[in-house]
Amino acid sequence: MIRRMVNVGSYNYYYYMFPSLPLLLLAFCLATPLLLPPAAAVATTLFDVESSLQETLHVGQPPGERGLSYDEVVVDEDDRRHRDPNKQSFPSSGYSVVLQPRSAVFPTSYPDYRSLTLARLKRDSARAKWIQARLDLAAGRTTMTEEVSSEVTSGAGSGSNEYLALVGIGGAKFHLALDTGSELTWLQCLPCDQCYPQTDPIFVPSQSPTYSPLPCHAGPCPSPTHFSSQCGWNHTCRYTTVYGDTSTSQGDLAKESVTLGGDGSDPLPNITIGCGRNNPGMLAGGPAGIMGLNGGSLSFTTQIGATSFSYCLVDKDDTTHSSTLDFFVAPKVDDVAVVAPLMKTGGFYQIGLVGISVGGAPVTSITGDVIVDSGTVVSQLHGDAYNSVREALVANVNLTSRPQVGPMDTCFDLSGVNITMAVPPVSFQFSNGQELKLPAKNYMTPVDSSGTHCLAFAAATTPYSIIGNVQQQGIRVTYDLAGSVFRFTPGNC
């Protein structure tokens, strides 16, 4: 038996030539020795045989979905053991992605601004429950089975679609929801068993020359941190990311080229993504999928080996401006940033927030975990912290009160009023002694079109606090993963 190697993509595959063919060739050569070609010609003939075999592996399969025959191909286990498919080396010159609020990309379907606000707050409440379920799972308080059966609404479908990154996948561009709490980057694919309506055309893997399903017949599927994967019936890796009984994405894991930046940017090859073919209860009427940026083993940041990433969120209602999501981009020399400790917990990014000041005076200390989340709108404060902030704010204003809106119970009429002059300053204190002063618009948010604004904090219903995206608007937030710090640079969008 003769062992030959064929290189397909980034793997080496071997086939075996059984004695029948070599013996036949030997008999032919012995019978006609004068017709035997020179050695160079023999080598060329063998090369052509290998090429033909490699093409045979792809017969009957559309471009971009070329699989491997389970019976004919054996993966080189030595090559697999010495190759980490989840980590790659990319140039650290920096990549920038256009980042826009949902309102600038997709038309709203709400009759008025108050209805839109209530919908956002409802998604916030659901997302808080999803985050709690994830943290319970990470702490061992629940199992994956319990999380799957729990009444937890999608983290993707519950608020994380407020900001969208324009990303190239397989040569086409898609709007993906920015999510610092999710691991897997996935998008809807055709054919699709159950797909929600989306604005972008649905991705067609067979039309992408760089799409390659992950085979699993000769080795295990990747081991993600915050979702499940297993070998499917067709010997390719399947994934399931479950957010609740009505919010799930299921499909194939694949390698694909991802392009960050505008036309002409070099693609990042062999990024593991999810090709979602069953996505009930997800991102109806909006993004094509999710861009997962948490610290999991298959998150986009981990796969490209990002030492840092940053974003600046423009106002969530701004329909004319955009900003960028940056990877590897060094801060400007003259940037003045507030630095805070960064930790990771349960796939989320935790910040060392220890106190909040109102009107220049400390009013509360913060205990427990504090999560920085791109998908939550209104910040949630655990324990007595919210009541302390609320009482201090009310004591320092002379404004007409307005009724509660959702969980936001501290509302005022600010029509015709200079907000900065009407409310006291609010600041975050961090465990390293630094302080971040918030602009008034980052803690007093409009809730209707008649001038009603509410304090953009709410009492947490979970044993942790969340810093939402209202507090992050207009600030360049850098996740320095190498230095384990956040950097907040105001006005750097």
Secondary structure, DSSP 4 states (H G I P E B T S, - for coil): -EEEEEEETTEEEEEEE-THHHHHHHHHHHH-GGGPPPHHHHHHHHHHHHHHHHHHTTTT--TT-----TTT-EE-HHHHHT--TT------S-EEEEEEEHHHHS----SSHHHHHHHHHHHHHHHHHHHHHHHHHHTTSS-HHHHHHS----TTTTTTTSEEEEEEETTEEEEEEEETT----EEEBSS-SB---BSSPPB-GGG-TT-EE-B-TTSPPP--SSSEEEE-TTSBEEEEEEEETTEEEEEEEEEEEEE-SSTTPPPEEEEEEEEEEE-TTS-TTB-SEEEE-SSSTTSHHHHTT-SEEEEEB--TT-SS--EEEEESPPPPTT---EEEEEEEETTEEEE-EEEEEETTEEEEE--S-EEE-SS-SSEEE-TTHHHHHHHHHHHT----EE--BTTB--EEE-TTS-HHHHS--EEEEETTS-EEEEPGGGTEEE-STTSEEEESEEE-SSSSEEE-STTTBTEEEEEETTTTEEEEEET--
